[in-house]
Amino acid sequence: MSWSQQQSQNNGAIEQIVIVGADVLGWCAAVALARGLQGQNVSITVVESSHKKSNGNGNHGVHDNQGIIHASAHLFDFHQLLGIQDKQLLAKGQAKLCSGSQFFNFSQQHNQYVVGCEKAQPSFCSIELHHVLQWLGIEDPTPYSLSGLATEKTLLALPTANSDEVTAGFSPRVNLDAATYQRFMQGAAIHLGVMHQQAAIQQIDYHVDSGFIQQLTLTNGETLQVDLLVNNSHDEALFRPINQQRQFKDCRSLLAFDRKITTVSTTQNQAKPYQQFHATEHGVCELNFMPSLHSATLHYAAEHTSDKQAQQQLAALLDHAQIDNAQGFDVTHVNAGYNTNCLHKNCFAIGDNAGYLGTSPFSQLILLQRSISKLLELFPGKACLATNSAELNRRINQDYQQALHYSLLMLNFSEQPIQYYWQAQIEQLPEALQQKIRLFRSSGRVSSELNPLVSRDLWITMLKYKVRDNRGYEPVLDALDKQKGLQFLQQLKQRIAQCLSHYRPYQ
C-alpha cells in the first residue's frame, strides 16, 4: 500500500495542536483555534520560540508586540466571531479607534491628503458618490467623507448601528498597544484551556516516510506529540527541513525596501485618530499614535540609504512631528514576499513565516486572523490531505495578493513622473493591479469579489485619491439634473457637519 493510500486511511481527527512562538500572534492563533474547535477534544499547547527574531525569509528584529499594532476593522469582526469583548481595551485606552490615514509628499500635485475609513458612502439616485463627484467636476472627495473630516479636525468619530447612511458607513481601524493586547489574548487563551510550556524546543522528530512533524522535545525535558504544528517561530533554523520545501513568492522587485528602522516614544495623553505616511527620498515613514506610546518606522532600501542616513531621516521626521523621548533605533532586515503553501505537510506557517509585505492596514495580525479562520473552515485531519491543503493555501494566497496590491497602490503607485526610487508607474505593477487601475480610470468601476480582504469600497476610496487621471463615466447621469446633484452634495455636507458637531475632541 502506498503512503498516500495509508494517509487516506489514517486521516483521523486532529487531537494535538502545538503553537510555536508565545508572542501576540501565537496567542491570537491559540484563542481562535481553541474557540473554533471547542468541544472537539483537541489539546492546544503554546511553547516558546527562541529569543532571536528570525525566519527563513530573512526577517529579524523587533516583533509586533514591542510597539503599536495598526489593524483594520476586520479585528472587530474577528473578536465578535470568537465572542471576545473588546470594550475593555477601548475603555482603558489600550485600543484606540483610527478614523483615517494622512499622506504627505506622495504627489507633487497633491502634497497632502487624507483617506478616511468609510466602508460605504451615500449615493445619488443609486449612483455612487465618486461617479457624482466626477460628473460635477469635483476633484477633492474629502469634504464628503465623515471619517476624512473627523481625521482632519482630530475628532473622535464613533461608528453607529443606526440607519443613517452617513454615520453607518463609517468603519474605523484601530491601534493596539501590542504588549497589552498580547496579555489580553493570553488570558483569553488560558481561560479556554490552552496550555503554556515556558520552554524552548530542543529537538524535532519527523516521520521517516511522510516528513510530518511527530514530536517535540523541550528544553525542560517535556515531550509533546504533534498532529498539527502552527509555526510562529522566531528561529530560522528550527524548522528548516520543512521551510526549505515551501514555495516562496518573492516580491522584492515590487517592494524595494529590504530594511526598516523602528523606534518608540513614551508620552502622556497624546493619542491621535489617524496614522501618518511620509514619502521621503530614503523611503516611506509610518507614524502611529497611542495615549502613552508613539511608534515610527522608516522602510528603506540598503542599496540607496545607509542605516545612519535612515536614522537621521527618522529622527528629523520625529522632530518635525514634535515627538520626543525616542527609545533607541532598531534596524530590521526584511525580504518582501509570502509562502504560497502556508500549510505544508502538518505544519501551518503564520506571521513572518507565512510572509512579509511591509506596511499596510492589513498587518500581520489581520492576515493571521483571516488565515486561522480559513484553516478552521477547511480544518484538516491528521493526514493533511493534499487536495484540502491546496484549497486552503489558495484562499490564503488571495489575501496576501490583495494585501500586496493594496499596499502597492497606497504607497508605491504614482501617475506622475517618478519622484523617488521606490515609486512605480502602472507598467511596473502586477497585471491584476494594472487592470484594476485601468478599469477605474476608464469607467470608475471596481469589480466585486467574494469575502475579500480588501472590500470594494476600500478599493474605491483609495483609487479616488491615487487615480486622479480618472475619465470614469456613468451614462445614467446624462438623464439626471446637475442642479439636483449639487443640492445632494450640499445636503450631504450639512449632514456631515451635523454629525461632526456631536463628536468630541480625540483624547
Secondary structure, DSSP 4 states (H G I P E B T S, - for coil): --HHHHHHHT-----EEEEE--SHHHHHHHHHHHHHTTTS--EEEEE---SS---TT--BS--GGGSEEEE-THHHHHHHHHT---HHHHHTTSEEEE-EEEEESS-SS--EEEEE-BS---EETTEEHHHHHHHTT----GGG-HHHHHHHTTB-PPP--SS-HHHHTB--EEEEEHHHHHHHHHHHHHHTT-EEE-S-EEEEEE-TTT--EEEEEETTS-EEE-SEEEE--S-TTTTHHHHTTS-EEE-TTTS---EEEEEEEE-SS---SEEEEEE-SSEEEEEEE-SSEEEEEEEE-TTT--HHHHHHHHHHHHHHTT---B---EEEE---EEES-SEETTEEE-GGGTEE--S-SB-HHHHHHHHHHHHHHT---TT--HHHHHHHHHHHHHHHHHHHHHHIIIIIB-SSSP-STT-B-GGGS-HHHHHHHHHHHHHS-----SS-SS-HHHHHHHHHHH--S-----GGGGGS-HHHHHHHHHHHHHHHHHHHHHPPBP-
